[in-house]
């Protein structure tokens, strides 16, 4: 068995990659099955704490068998710390700023009532500390995910968070924020990984300035390389997840070793003289963090450019998008899609977001069944969207419920209990068997 010196206790970190696997210090392959916990809305505090304690929420997560939480956040949270000369924002200020005085004060008091170790001055990162500590007691990994630059509901092409140097996505602030979180992670050994960015996409806005950086593979790899350098310099123990183009649906050019100047992608800006430029090929092995990168992909039924109505086609599309990197055989439908090119290197790939309505339609949802079969057959780690049955504020509305959420509106149980028992628990169990 391949091994590096062991830390001696769970989670046996730091983690590395070895071929297609994420491995701990015992040389064991690690599988994640988990859930997204949104915290990137305007209050910049993880949702639901006014309804239930962190301990109760984490117990609910653990009851399904989940071992992984993708905790979303906004770079604005770190920007505000720098604006305040290193001082984080307290709970009451965060709630009032996000919700207004009346409701912000009310929700602050509700959070403290459910989490009595908090007070109105407990900071956002102190809340993160408590989440990580409770998660550690339950053998759950916490994976901080940069969901947005400016705190708001995600995502679309016009929100200013779409692409590097979009008006809510200043690259310098983004890298600074990543380093801040990487440094925070040093305190918590169950924070073994973090993301670079959620669902990159083409920036489109007719009334506000948008990114001047071309939407193409060269811009993606250049910025991702610089950001991973920054994280690795701060905390070399962390795994770093790289997401794909078009709402995290495509990493094909990197994984297939294509010339980034000319490699195709959906709605990309052409590099007109790409054929005359010196070829650029991403070579993960050439970087000091070559054993720290994990690729992540998403897939939803509302994809603009992918067919999500047939499992054979979905499998072939996932292979082309990046799952060829796990060393799987080309799916049968590759003879239809005609684009199944092998990967140049085996590297771990996870599905960090997907979802559907949590009701009676779940059990017969075509895409959900495809993803379930794909992850079980290929031992692919995943995290469903999402835990949050309600949001303090979402797209301007306050107290907004979510029928796609695993949890119910008041965080006391499940939206669809039968689905948890007949769908999610068996799926999670299968991933660890």
Protein Blocks (a to p, Z undefined) as FASTA:
>chain_A
ZZdddehiaehiadddehjbccdfkopacddddddddfkbfnopaehklmpcfklmmmmm
mmnopabdcddddfklmmmmmmnnopacdfklmmmmmnojklmmmmmmmmmmmmmmbcfk
lcfklmmmmmmmmmmmnopacddddfbfbdcddddfknopmbghiaklcfklmmmmmmmm
mmmmmmpmklmbccfbeciaddddfkbccdfbdcdfklmmmmmmmmmmmmmmmmmmbccd
dddeehiiacklmmnopafklpccehiacdfklmmpccddddfklpmklmmcccdddddf
klfkbcckbfklmmmmmmmnommmnopacdfklmmnopaccdfbdcddddfbdcddddfk
lmmgmklmmmmmmmmmnopacddddfblbdfbgghiahiacfkbmbdfkopacfblmlmm
mmmmmmmmmmmZZ
